Amino acid sequence: MKHLICLSDWSGQEIQETLKLAEKLKYESKNGIRHNHLLKNKTLGLIFAKSSTRTRVSFEVGMYQLGGNSMFLSSSDIQLGRGETVSDTAKTLSRYIDGIMIRTYKHSDVVDFSQYGTIPVINGLTDSQHPCQILADLQTIKEYKGKLQGIKLAYVGDGNNVANSLLIGCAKVGMHISVATPKNYECDEFSVRHAKEAAVQTNASVLITNDPYEAVKDADVIYTDTWVSMGMEAEKEKRIESFMPYQVNDKLMKIAKSNAIFMHCLPAYRGFEVSAGVIDGPQSAVFDEAENRLHAQKAVLVKLLG
């Protein structure tokens, strides 16, 4: 049984195969070919401890298009939010449904679900990893650039869950990645170590720096994310002060290649991590990226539940 907990658990070949399936499903869907037989009579549970737009809608629509069903389970509506253990919840849900997607705070909760349950578990986001987002990102980059091997992505901003997963995902498929964060906001050691290990195998490079201009030099893709993730609202003022020099704006974009694209996992806050001129400009790929959450996750669902 396979899970999607962290991209460190997947080989580069498995990632590439999933992306090929995502491309196929997207192409066929847009050309009138339906896939409602692929997960017929399968049910996916969706546990949300964090609010969501793209994750919830894309998984619900994805399961519908594949012929299956989805169940939204807010943590406040199930016994998990009232003290029932992850172990008991995982064992119980395994008797009812075919897979579970969890969007929560503690990464260990998703790991525990995979250990105690007997159904595939998908990490819809934790404080340390966001693998579903990165699969959609890689699909988007391949659509724009025609390949992944040798492409350079520069991430500028907070060393958060998206940055951690980008490090691993990019290195696994042979992309060069540079990450620029303020001091004390770097990516976690686990993700950096796994990225560097993967990069050796794929002839990729990994650069960790505090200088955004060093990171984006000659980049094919510039990526950023919100500076204040859910649960960090109390740090907002301090974070804005620390991160303002890392805003992706026209000045920073000019350091990258002239045909570089801009990416953001959304929601975006114009005037903070990115200027309106960039995210709403001709180099922005953010809504193609958002759409690909649907296609990439459909591929994951077929891979794990099919």
C-alpha positions, 0 to 999 in steps of 0.5 A: 500500500502506498501513501503520499506523506512526503515526496522523500518517500517517492522515487523520482520515477514515481513522481515522473509517472504520476506527472505523466498520468496527470498530463494524460488525464488533463488532456483527455478531460479537456477533450471530452473523455470521461474518467468516471470509471477509474474510481467507481464506488470508491470513497475518499474521506477529507479531514480538515483541521485547516481551512482550504479553498483549492485543496477541498474543491480540487479533491472533491471535484477530482473524486467526482470526475473519477466516479468516486465519492468524497466525504468532508470531515471537519476536525470539529465535527468528528471525534478526533477534534474531541479527544479521540486518538489518531490511532482509533480514528484511523482504524475506524475510518479504515473500515468505512472508506477507501482512502483519506486526505488530511490537511492539518497542523502536525505532520506526525498526525498524518504519519500516525494515520498511515501507520495505524490505518489500513488505507492509503493516506494523502497529505493535503498539507501539514506544517512541514510538507505540502506534496500535493501542491508540488506535484501540481507545480511540477506539472505546471513547470513542465507545461511552460518549459517543456521539461523539468531536468535542468530547469532552475527554480528560485524560491524566495520568502519563508522556508515553510512547508511549500519550500520544504516540499519544493526542495525535495520534489525539484531535486528528485526530478533533476531541477536546480533549486535555490531557496532564499530566506531571511535568517532564522526562517530557513527550511528544515534540515530534513528537507534540505538533507533529502534534497541534497541527497536526491540532487546527487543522483539527478545531477541537480543543484541545491542552493540555500542562501539569505540573498534573494538576488543570488537565488533568482539569478538566471532562474527559469521559475520564481516562486513565493508564498505567504509570509504568515501561514495559518497559525502564525498570525501573532507573528504577523508584524515581525514577519512583515518587517523581516520579509519585505526585502524578499518581496517578488517584484519587477526589480527581482524578476529582472534578475531571472531569465527574461522568459521566467515564469512566476508561481505562487500556491495561493492565497496571495497577498499583493503588496507583501510577498509579491507585487500586483504587477508581477502576480497579475502580469504576463509572466504569472502562471498562478492560475494554471498552477491552481488548476493543476491541483485538480489534475495532479491530485486526480493522478495521485488518487488513481495511483493510490486508490485505483 
